[in-house]
Amino acid sequence: MSLGEIKDDKVLIGEEVKGYKLKTKELSNPIYVSPGHKISLETSKTITEYFSNKGHKLPEPLHIAHKFALKMKKGIK
């Protein structure tokens, strides 16, 4: 089931842009960015691009959170 489509790296639902497809790292699958509460579509894209220049697929804050979660998971086992 498909709710939208990708055109020119824009996620469209109907005729409305609802997000962006961003390639943050070569040889990795893209990530999809859409706005959250009280943030515009363009601002969410700009922030994601800004924090995605560290050599990771995920933006730096998400990369750090993921690493921390893995450490916590290991500590629980």
N, C-alpha and C positions, 0 to 999 in steps of 0.2 A: 504494500500500500504506500503510495507516494502522496505527500501533502503539498509538495512544492517542486520547484526545479531550480537548477543552477544555470545562470547565464552570465558570462563575463565575470566569474567569481562572485556574483551576487546571488543570494538565496531569495528566490521569489515565491510568494504565495499569492496566486492570482497575478495581478500586475504590481503588487506592492513589495518593495525590498524589505525583507525581515532580518537579513543577516549577511555575512560575508564568508567566503571560503578563503582561508589564508594558508599559504605554503610557508611554514616557519623554518623548515630544515630540509635540505636536499635529501632525496631518497627516503623521505618519510611521508606518510599520509598527511593530507592537510587537516587543519583544525577548522571548526566552524564557530563563528563569533556572532552573537546576537545580544541586543541590549538587555539590561536587567532593570531593576526598579530605579527610577529617577536618573537614568543615564541615556543619552541619545545613541542612535545607531552609529553615527560618525565618531562620537567620543569613545564608544566601546571598541571600535576598530583601531582608532589611534592609540589608545592605551595598550591594547594587545600587541600591536606592532612595536611600540616603544619597548615593551618588556620581553620581546621575542628575539632579541639580538644577542643572545648569550650562548649560542651553539646547542641549545636544547630544542626539542620539538615543542614543549609546553612553554608558555611565558614564565619568566623567572619566579614570580610568587607562587604559581602552581607547581613548578618544579620543586621548589623548596618544601612546600606543603606535602607533596607526594613522598619525597625522601624522608621527611619526618614521620609520616604515617607508616611507612615501611619499617622504620626503626622501632616505632611503638608496637607494631604488630609482632615483630621479632621478640620484643621484651615480654609480651603477653604469653607467648607460646612456651 
